[in-house]
Every structure is written in structure tokens, then in C-alpha cells.
């Protein structure tokens, strides 16, 4: 009697199995972190920990719901959607590892197949945040605040639009990551390496690090550095425009700093690796190249940091909190650049932990 044939797994089914295991492990780790943090803040009392979790969930939606009751609802919706997209970007190693790119190109996949699969895994990734937002919104509505009278429907609609925007941005981000790998990269790397080995009079730092940013295989890294530097100057402009929201602008700077350095470092590692391997005969130590790459990925923080120092209302600043903010922000970016973990779950957990900590410190810098 022959055994029944095993039905083949589709691409989406295989991806769902992998993502389910990765996301469950991620949620278990973060569940422990959050419970320990809530227990510490609540003095070890279980009821206090539960109240703290509900209060934290309420703070996730409170700015958007208050803005929905006033004239700032559209910028608030956009910021909430970007925050959810930023969370998904930090979880991208769990939703779509880049090592899948080559295997996917070998499969007869249509764009609608990958789009449908991306939509499902993005919704899975957003599910914990959506549940927290639902708990927070329920708690806010249960207290019947005066500022929400007559605007309950608009507040709930704003939450729904923000969640939809986060999902759309997350799907677009996964699609952009999938399109980023192209077959032209190896040929461009080999051609540039040949030119670099012929040019023996130029300094190795210029040939192997700076020239590739605009003339060689690392042009996307160069674009990321320029875009990150420009984006990190925006919070300083925001402080000059709205000094009363300095805490939130500092939180935005911390989020953008971690995103910019992580993106620039990841691109530099992937785009410069082939060039450096091809230039192995050059008298350059690998450690020198790694340190130079790490320093380059950290450079976008400098113009934005200088702008923040110039724009801060120093009369209202808490120096100790500001010092802790800079230490955590710069240290988190440096650790992410110098020692990225190999495990995708550990990477996402550390990335999000640093993000939450810097946002919390940024909102407490002013008196």
C-alpha cells in the first residue's frame, strides 16, 4: 500500500510557516520585556502592571484622538501611519529576509502573488500594535473626555485611516526591498573593482569607500546617507517652528537617527562587500575597512545633532535627561552599526528596544 503523496506547499504557505515561527518568538521575547518593565514600574503589583499596560496603550492613541477633535487631524494621521510603518521597518527581517531574494527570483512568481503575501504578513506584524491601539481607544472612550464630545466618530475614523496607512506603507516597503536586488550589481561591482586596482596612486579610503558612493556600486548607500542627513535636520526645524512640541521632535529625531544609520549600514555592507572582496590584493586591513564603513554610516547624525543643539530652548532643558538621551541615541546607533546581531529576532528586538527608550527620554527632556 503506497503512502499518500504529500501535497506541495505554495510560496505563501511556506512563507507563512516561517513568519509565524519568527513572529511568535519575537512576541514571546517582547512580552517578557514588557511584563518585566510594567512590573518594575508598578512596584511588582499585578494590578498595577495591568493598569500601566492599559495606560501605555491609551497613550498610543491619545495624541491622534485629541488631534482628530481639532484642526490637526491630518498631520496626526500621517505621523501615526509613519510610526506604524517605522515599526514594520524594524521588523522587516522577520517579515521578509533579504536572503530570500535570489530564491524568489528563481520561482515563477507573479507580482500579485508577492503582493498578496506581503499584505498578509504585514497585517500579522501590525496585529499586536492594532490590539494595543484597540485597548487604548476603548479606555479613552470609556472615560468620556469632554474634548471628545461630538468627535468620537472622527477619532475612530482617524485611527482606522492611520492603521490602513501603516499597512500600505509596510507593503510598499517590502515591495521596494524586493525590487532593490538587481542583476546589474555584480557587473557594476566587478567593473569598479578593476578600475580601483588600476588606480594605485589614490588613497584606499577614497577609492574603496567614497568613490563607490557616487561613481560605483554603492550609489544607493550614498543616496541613503544624503537622505538621512536631510531627514535628521527636520526635527531642528520643527523645534524652531513649534518649541512647545520639543519633546516630540526629539522623539522623531531618535526614530529617524536609528532608521538612517541602520539603513545606511545595511546598504553599505551589502553593496561594498563584493568590491572589497575583489580588491583583496590591495594592502588594506579588513578591520580598517569595517571601521571606515561604520564611521560613514554614523555621519548622518552630525548635521542634525548640531541643528538640535542650536534650536533647543536651553532655559527649559533638563541637562541630565538630555545627556541620557544623547548617550542612548548615539550609543544605540553605534551598537547597531558596529555589532549587528546575526539573528533576525534579536536584531528586531534590540532595534525596537532602543527606539522605545530614546522616544521615552526625548519626551522628558524639557521641564
PyMOL commands that set and color helices and strands:
alter all, ss='L'
color gray80, all
select helices_A, chain A and resi 11-41+46-68+73-90+92-95+100-106+111-142+146-148+152-180+184-198+204-215+219-241+243-278+286-298+300-311+314-316+319-338+344-362
alter helices_A, ss='H'
color red, helices_A
deselect
rebuild
show_as cartoon
